[in-house]
Amino acid sequence: MAVPYQNRFLLCKTIAYEMMQLDPGIRVAGRDLGNDFVPHGTVKKLYENCGLDPEHLAAFAKEGREA
């Protein structure tokens, strides 16, 4: 089910809030993918282009731990 664009931020904020209620010590970080056009391609390539592949996500998590 697609979430309307204007509701995505609220949905993400709600999920982050609920996670922090379950574990007050948790750190939650968001990623803004912007409004750029995403070209056609394989799912693997699209994830890579948007920084959602395992390597990019691992780097993002590592940066967050070191901050």
VOBA-1610 file (N, C-alpha, C; in pm, whole numbers, padded with zeros to 5 digits, always signed):
BEGIN
Met+00084-00118+00000Met+00000+00000+00000Met+00089+00124+00000Ala+00067+00213-00093Ala+00145+00336-00102Ala+00093+00438-00002Val+00185+00507+00061Val+00149+00612+00156Val+00161+00745+00084Pro+00057+00830+00088Pro+00067+00961+00023Pro+00190+01037+00072Tyr+00255+01110-00020Tyr+00381+01178+00011Tyr+00373+01262+00138Gln+00267+01341+00154Gln+00258+01430+00269Gln+00248+01353+00401Asn+00209+01226+00396Asn+00195+01148+00520Asn+00320+01067+00553Arg+00416+01061+00462Arg+00535+00978+00485Arg+00617+01029+00602Phe+00633+01160+00612Phe+00711+01215+00723Phe+00645+01182+00856Leu+00514+01199+00862Leu+00441+01169+00984Leu+00453+01022+01019Leu+00445+00935+00920Leu+00459+00792+00944Leu+00596+00760+01001Cys+00701+00815+00940Cys+00837+00791+00988Cys+00857+00844+01129Lys+00803+00962+01155Lys+00814+01023+01287Lys+00742+00937+01391Thr+00628+00883+01355Thr+00551+00798+01446Thr+00626+00669+01476Ile+00686+00609+01374Ile+00764+00486+01395Ile+00882+00514+01486Ala+00953+00624+01463Ala+01067+00660+01548Ala+01022+00682+01692Tyr+00909+00749+01711Tyr+00856+00773+01847Tyr+00826+00641+01916Glu+00760+00551+01846Glu+00724+00421+01905Glu+00850+00342+01941Met+00953+00347+01857Met+01077+00277+01888Met+01141+00333+02013Met+01138+00466+02028Met+01198+00528+02146Met+01117+00499+02272Gln+00986+00474+02258Gln+00905+00436+02373Gln+00943+00296+02421Leu+00973+00208+02328Leu+01012+00071+02362Leu+01152+00065+02423Asp+01240+00152+02376Asp+01378+00154+02426Asp+01425+00299+02430Pro+01412+00365+02547Pro+01447+00507+02557Pro+01593+00538+02519Gly+01681+00441+02524Gly+01821+00464+02491Gly+01852+00452+02343Ile+01752+00418+02264Ile+01776+00397+02121Ile+01797+00529+02049Arg+01885+00526+01949Arg+01906+00644+01864Arg+01843+00615+01729Val+01761+00705+01682Val+01693+00687+01555Val+01740+00796+01459Ala+01780+00754+01339Ala+01824+00849+01238Ala+01741+00828+01112Gly+01709+00936+01047Gly+01631+00928+00924Gly+01717+00957+00802Arg+01666+00916+00689Arg+01734+00943+00561Arg+01635+01011+00469Asp+01671+01125+00417Asp+01587+01195+00321Asp+01639+01163+00182Leu+01556+01099+00103Leu+01597+01063-00033Leu+01564+01172-00132Gly+01500+01277-00086Gly+01469+01390-00172Gly+01355+01361-00269Asn+01336+01452-00361Asn+01228+01440-00458Asn+01281+01415-00599Asp+01405+01375-00610Asp+01465+01353-00742Asp+01399+01235-00813Phe+01400+01241-00945Phe+01349+01132-01027Phe+01442+01013-01013Val+01385+00896-00993Val+01463+00773-00985Val+01449+00702-01119Pro+01560+00683-01190Pro+01552+00620-01322Pro+01512+00473-01311His+01476+00417-01424His+01441+00276-01429His+01566+00192-01413Gly+01547+00072-01362Gly+01659-00020-01347Gly+01618-00137-01260Thr+01711-00224-01236Thr+01684-00337-01149Thr+01667-00287-01006Val+01603-00366-00924Val+01584-00328-00784Val+01720-00305-00719Lys+01813-00394-00745Lys+01948-00380-00688Lys+02011-00246-00727Lys+02001-00209-00854Lys+02060-00084-00901Lys+01988+00038-00842Leu+01855+00030-00831Leu+01779+00140-00773Leu+01815+00160-00626Tyr+01826+00052-00551Tyr+01867+00063-00411Tyr+02006+00126-00401Glu+02095+00083-00489Glu+02231+00137-00490Glu+02229+00287-00521Asn+02152+00327-00622Asn+02144+00469-00660Asn+02087+00556-00549Cys+01996+00500-00470Cys+01932+00576-00362Cys+02005+00562-00229Gly+02113+00484-00226Gly+02187+00465-00101Gly+02119+00371-00005Leu+02037+00279-00057Leu+01965+00185+00028Leu+02017+00042+00015Asp+02132+00026-00046Asp+02193-00106-00056Asp+02269-00134+00074Pro+02304-00260+00099Pro+02369-00294+00227Pro+02494-00212+00257Glu+02576-00185+00156Glu+02701-00112+00181Glu+02673+00031+00227His+02581+00100+00159His+02549+00238+00199His+02483+00242+00337Leu+02390+00149+00362Leu+02323+00148+00493Leu+02421+00117+00605Ala+02515+00026+00581Ala+02615-00006+00683Ala+02702+00116+00712Ala+02741+00189+00608Ala+02822+00310+00627Ala+02743+00415+00704Phe+02615+00431+00672Phe+02529+00526+00743Phe+02517+00490+00890Ala+02498+00361+00919Ala+02488+00316+01058Ala+02620+00337+01133Lys+02732+00309+01065Lys+02862+00327+01128Lys+02887+00474+01160Glu+02851+00563+01067Glu+02866+00707+01092Glu+02784+00749+01214Gly+02664+00695+01226Gly+02578+00728+01338Gly+02633+00680+01471Arg+02695+00565+01470Arg+02754+00513+01593Arg+02873+00595+01636Glu+02947+00649+01541Glu+03068+00725+01572Glu+03039+00870+01607Ala+02916+00914+01580Ala+02881+01055+01606Ala+02858+01080+01754
//
